[in-house]
Amino acid sequence: MKREAFLLPRGIYLDGNSLGPLTHAAQAAVERRLRQWQHGAVNAWEEWFALSERLSPALARLLGSHPDEIITTGTTTSNLHALLATFYRPSGERRNLLATSLDFPSDLYALRAWADREGGRLRLVPTRDGHTLHPDDLIASLTGDIALAWFPTVLYRSGQRLDVTGITREVRSRGILIGWDAAHSIGVMPHTLHDDGADFAVWCTYKYLNAGPGSPGGLFVHRRHAALRPGLPGWWGHEKESQFAMRSEFTPAPGAAGYQIGTPSILALAGLEGALAVFEEVDISEVRSRSLQLTEALIRLADEHLPELILRTPRAPESRGGHVVFEFPAARHLSLGLRARGVTPDFRPPDLLRLTPAPLYNTEVELEEAVAIMRELLNSGDEVLDEPLVT
């Protein structure tokens, strides 16, 4: 869709769900901010001061929210901590947190820490197959002792997409707060966080948004919670009009902006600033459609040519995110062999190969070539099964 917008590495890059490649616009934005630093030094803060807030409208279009519900700040985990400090208020019977047994570990670290601190428990929705979640198990876990539920929009290990709209409605109907980790879905599919009624959400920007390694995270707080005071206040979340009055009393900026804590990295924000320019030129619904075409093509090619690989991503389009996961005993060796042949996949221990045909820059021809290379590697036998192909 926008391949010409990217400075792609050599070979076939199929790891955009881990780190998106550089765009021309991101490079130009970082260089522009570097020049401002060079020539203006501290005076450049006049331009930089509200840069995070200026990025909110573009992100709001991707997330189905209002700009004041969005802010770019912190990291995925630090933002989750800030939101739990605000929203997790155990009371009476409702004392426990709910997540899933397939959540990204860092989310579970944060959730468990807050449960321990507040005298609650972290309960985990079980998985029936070790890779995906069954909707019935999610709903059955919404018991009267749960104060807050936290789910991923897309599971990182299998690529399963959860029904955010339906689950949010069900959770809220039971008087439970609901938050979402959108790290593996933002930039590759539409969201409707405001209309769904999600209480809050977090995400990173270095995957499908292509904002660069270590680029800042972001968070969403629904407008109905605008009167809440952030649980972890910091000076960058102070209202901008009086921030430099340096008063000892914290006055939060309106909306999600009040959840900022420390001074942001302007160079990191610049990477996102430039990367978002690509999304200004595409319709996120069309991005999702293209993503489904490519993941369908990859699954079909694997069915035809790679029967040794076990598909762990749901086949149903509505249950599939942007990446495809295969299980194979020698997945690590296969991933090393692919890299040696110019194909960049992602390996997750002990035996998962994650492949991401990113809709903005990957093509069907690349998928055909990647599958052909995998077939050649598998045909080589012992090299893949028993010994690393590269060190």
C-alpha positions in Angstrom: 0.0 0.0 0.0 2.8 2.4 0.9 6.0 0.5 0.2 7.7 3.5 -1.3 7.3 5.3 2.1 9.8 2.9 3.8 13.5 2.5 4.0 13.3 -1.3 4.1 16.2 -3.5 5.1 17.7 -5.9 2.6 15.8 -9.1 1.9 12.3 -9.9 3.0 11.3 -8.3 6.3 8.5 -10.3 8.1 9.0 -9.0 11.7 7.0 -5.8 11.7 5.0 -7.0 14.6 8.2 -6.8 16.7 9.9 -3.7 15.2 8.6 -1.8 12.3 11.1 -0.5 9.7 12.1 3.1 9.2 10.0 5.4 7.1 11.4 8.3 5.1 9.1 10.7 7.0 10.3 9.4 10.4 13.9 9.9 9.4 13.2 13.4 8.2 11.3 14.3 11.4 14.1 13.1 13.6 16.6 15.0 11.6 14.4 18.1 11.8 14.2 17.9 15.6 18.0 17.4 15.7 18.6 20.6 13.7 16.3 22.4 16.1 18.3 21.1 19.0 21.5 22.2 17.3 20.5 25.7 16.3 18.0 26.5 19.1 19.1 24.5 22.1 16.7 25.3 25.0 14.8 27.9 22.9 13.5 25.0 20.8 11.2 24.0 23.7 8.8 26.7 22.4 8.2 24.3 19.4 8.5 21.1 21.4 6.4 21.9 24.5 3.1 20.3 23.4 4.3 17.9 20.8 2.7 14.9 22.5 -0.7 16.6 22.5 -0.3 17.5 18.8 0.1 13.8 17.9 -3.2 12.9 19.6 -5.6 13.6 16.7 -3.8 11.2 14.3 -3.7 8.5 17.0 -7.4 9.1 17.8 -8.4 8.3 14.3 -6.6 4.9 14.5 -8.1 4.1 17.9 -11.7 5.4 17.4 -11.5 7.9 20.2 -11.5 11.7 20.8 -8.1 13.4 20.8 -8.5 14.5 24.4 -8.8 10.8 25.4 -5.3 10.0 23.9 -1.8 10.9 24.9 1.6 9.7 23.8 3.8 9.1 26.9 5.9 6.7 28.8 6.0 3.0 27.9 3.4 0.3 27.7 4.2 -1.0 31.2 4.7 2.3 32.9 1.4 3.5 31.4 -0.3 0.4 32.7 1.1 1.1 36.2 -0.2 4.7 36.0 -3.6 3.5 35.0 -3.8 0.8 37.7 -2.8 3.4 40.2 -5.8 5.4 39.1 -8.5 2.8 38.4 -7.7 -0.2 40.7 -9.7 0.6 43.8 -10.6 -2.7 45.4 -13.7 -2.5 47.6 -15.8 -5.0 49.4 -16.1 -8.2 47.5 -14.5 -6.7 44.4 -10.8 -7.0 45.2 -9.3 -9.1 42.4 -7.8 -8.4 39.0 -8.4 -10.5 35.9 -6.1 -11.1 33.0 -5.4 -14.1 30.8 -2.8 -16.8 31.0 -1.6 -15.7 27.5 -0.9 -12.0 28.3 2.4 -10.5 27.6 4.5 -11.1 30.7 5.2 -7.5 31.5 1.5 -6.8 31.8 1.2 -9.6 34.3 4.2 -8.3 36.3 2.4 -4.9 36.7 -1.0 -6.5 37.5 0.4 -8.9 40.1 2.3 -6.1 41.8 -0.8 -4.0 42.2 -2.9 -7.0 43.4 -0.2 -7.8 46.0 0.0 -4.2 47.1 -3.8 -3.9 47.6 -4.4 -7.3 49.1 -6.1 -8.7 46.1 -5.3 -11.6 43.7 -4.5 -11.8 40.0 -6.7 -14.4 38.4 -5.9 -15.7 34.9 -8.4 -16.9 32.3 -7.2 -20.3 31.3 -6.3 -21.5 27.8 -7.6 -24.8 26.4 -4.8 -25.4 23.9 -1.9 -23.3 25.2 -2.2 -20.8 22.3 -5.7 -19.3 22.2 -8.6 -18.2 24.4 -12.2 -19.5 24.3 -14.8 -16.7 24.6 -16.8 -18.9 27.0 -13.8 -19.0 29.4 -13.4 -15.2 29.3 -17.1 -14.7 30.2 -17.1 -17.4 32.9 -14.2 -15.6 34.6 -16.1 -12.4 35.1 -17.2 -13.2 38.6 -18.3 -10.9 41.4 -14.9 -10.7 43.0 -13.3 -9.0 40.0 -12.7 -5.2 40.3 -10.9 -4.8 37.0 -10.3 -6.9 33.9 -7.3 -6.4 31.5 -7.1 -8.2 28.2 -4.9 -8.0 25.0 -6.6 -7.0 21.8 -4.4 -9.5 20.0 -2.5 -12.3 21.6 1.2 -11.9 21.0 2.1 -15.6 20.8 -0.7 -16.8 18.5 -2.1 -13.7 16.7 -5.6 -14.4 18.0 -7.8 -11.3 17.9 -10.3 -10.9 20.7 -13.8 -9.4 20.2 -13.0 -6.0 21.9 -16.5 -4.6 21.4 -18.4 -7.7 22.6 -16.1 -8.4 25.6 -16.1 -4.8 26.7 -19.9 -4.7 26.7 -20.1 -7.9 28.7 -17.5 -6.8 31.2 -19.1 -3.5 31.8 -22.5 -5.0 32.2 -21.2 -6.8 35.2 -19.9 -3.6 36.9 -16.3 -4.4 36.2 -13.7 -1.9 34.8 -12.1 -3.0 31.5 -8.7 -2.0 30.1 -7.0 -3.2 26.9 -3.4 -3.7 25.7 -3.5 -2.7 22.0 0.2 -3.1 21.4 -0.3 -5.8 18.8 -3.2 -4.2 17.0 -2.7 -0.5 16.7 -1.7 0.4 13.2 -2.9 -2.8 11.6 -6.7 -2.7 12.3 -9.4 -0.3 13.2 -10.5 0.3 16.8 -13.6 1.9 18.4 -12.4 2.4 22.0 -14.7 5.3 22.7 -17.9 3.8 21.3 -17.1 0.4 22.8 -16.9 2.0 26.2 -13.5 0.8 27.2 -12.3 2.4 30.4 -8.7 2.7 29.4 -6.0 1.2 27.1 -2.3 1.3 26.4 -0.1 0.5 23.4 3.4 0.8 22.0 4.4 2.6 18.8 7.4 0.6 17.5 5.5 -2.3 15.9 2.9 -1.5 13.2 3.2 2.2 13.7 6.9 2.0 12.8 8.0 4.8 15.2 11.4 3.3 16.0 13.1 1.2 18.6 12.1 2.3 22.1 9.6 4.8 20.8 7.1 6.1 23.3 4.0 4.4 24.4 0.5 5.8 24.6 -2.7 5.6 26.6 -6.4 6.1 26.3 -8.8 7.2 29.1 -12.5 7.4 28.3 -14.1 10.8 28.7 -16.5 9.6 31.3 -13.4 9.4 33.7 -12.3 13.0 33.0 -12.9 14.0 36.6 -10.5 11.3 38.0 -7.2 12.5 39.3 -4.2 10.5 37.9 -2.9 8.1 40.5 0.7 8.8 39.6 1.0 12.6 39.0 4.0 14.1 37.5 5.0 17.6 36.4 4.5 16.9 32.6 0.9 16.0 33.3 0.3 19.4 34.9 -2.0 21.8 32.9 0.2 23.5 30.4 -1.0 27.0 31.0 0.5 27.0 34.6 3.1 24.3 34.4 6.0 26.6 34.8 4.5 28.5 37.7 6.0 25.6 39.6 3.2 25.4 42.2 3.5 22.7 44.8 -0.2 21.6 44.1 -0.7 19.3 41.1 -3.4 20.6 38.6 -3.8 17.9 36.0 -4.1 18.7 32.4 -7.6 17.8 31.0 -8.2 14.3 29.7 -5.5 11.8 29.1 -2.8 14.5 29.0 -2.9 14.6 32.8 -1.4 11.1 32.9 2.0 12.2 31.6 4.6 12.0 34.3 8.1 13.0 33.2 9.6 15.1 30.4 9.3 13.2 27.1 12.1 12.5 24.7 11.6 14.8 21.8 13.8 12.7 19.5 11.6 9.6 20.3 8.4 11.6 19.7 9.8 12.8 16.4 10.1 9.2 15.2 6.4 8.8 15.9 5.6 12.2 14.5 7.1 11.2 11.1 5.7 7.6 11.1 2.2 8.8 11.6 2.4 10.9 8.4 2.1 7.6 6.5 -1.2 6.8 8.3 -2.5 10.2 7.3 -2.5 8.9 3.7 -4.3 5.6 4.2 -7.6 4.4 5.5 -7.1 2.1 8.5 -10.0 -0.1 7.3 -8.2 -0.6 4.0 -5.0 -1.4 6.0 -7.0 -4.1 7.8 -8.4 -5.5 4.6 -5.0 -5.7 3.0 -3.6 -7.4 6.2 -6.2 -10.1 6.0 -5.4 -10.7 2.4 -1.8 -11.2 3.1 -2.3 -13.4 6.2 -4.7 -15.5 4.3 -2.2 -15.9 1.5 0.5 -16.9 3.9 -1.7 -19.5 5.6 -2.7 -20.9 2.2 0.9 -21.1 1.0 1.9 -22.9 4.3 -1.0 -25.3 3.9 0.3 -26.2 0.4 4.0 -26.3 0.9 4.8 -26.5 4.6 2.7 -29.3 6.1 5.3 -29.8 8.8 4.4 -26.5 10.4 1.4 -26.4 12.7 -0.7 -23.2 12.4 -1.5 -21.7 15.8 -3.2 -18.6 14.5 -7.0 -18.8 14.1 -8.1 -19.3 10.5 -11.3 -17.2 10.8 -10.5 -13.7 9.6 -12.4 -12.0 12.4 -10.3 -13.9 14.9 -7.0 -13.1 13.4 -4.7 -10.2 14.0 -1.8 -9.0 11.8 0.7 -11.8 12.4 0.7 -15.6 11.8 2.2 -18.1 14.1 3.5 -21.6 13.3 4.6 -24.3 15.7 7.6 -26.4 14.7 10.0 -28.4 16.9 13.1 -26.8 15.2 11.6 -23.3 14.9 14.7 -21.7 16.2 17.0 -23.4 13.7 14.5 -22.6 10.9 14.4 -18.9 11.9 18.3 -18.8 11.8 18.2 -20.5 8.4 15.8 -17.9 7.1 17.9 -15.0 8.4 20.9 -16.5 6.7 18.9 -16.5 3.4 17.7 -12.9 3.8 14.3 -13.5 5.3 13.7 -11.9 8.8 11.1 -13.8 10.9 10.5 -13.8 14.6 11.2 -16.8 16.9 9.6 -17.3 20.3 10.8 -20.1 22.6 10.5 -22.9 22.6 9.0 -23.7 19.1 7.1 -20.8 17.6 7.8 -19.0 14.4 6.0 -15.6 14.0 5.6 -14.1 10.5 4.1 -10.7 9.8 3.1 -9.8 6.3 2.7 -6.1 7.1 0.1 -4.5 4.9 1.9 -1.2 4.3 5.0 -2.7 2.7 5.0 -6.5 2.2 3.8 -8.2 -1.0 2.4 -11.6 -2.0 5.6 -12.2 -4.1 7.7 -11.8 -0.9 5.5 -14.4 0.8 5.9 -16.8 -2.0 9.7 -16.4 -1.9 9.8 -16.8 1.9 7.8 -20.0 1.8 9.9 -21.4 -1.0 13.0 -20.7 1.0 11.5 -22.4 4.1 10.7 -25.4 1.9 14.3 -25.6 0.7 15.5 -25.4 4.3 13.1 -28.1 5.5 14.2 -30.3 2.5 17.8 -30.0 3.7 16.8 -32.2 6.7 19.3 -32.6 9.5 20.7 -29.1 9.1 17.4 -27.6 10.2 16.3 -30.3 12.6 19.5 -30.9 14.5 22.1 -28.1 14.0 21.9 -24.3 13.9 22.4 -23.1 10.4 24.3 -20.0 11.6 26.0 -19.1 14.9 
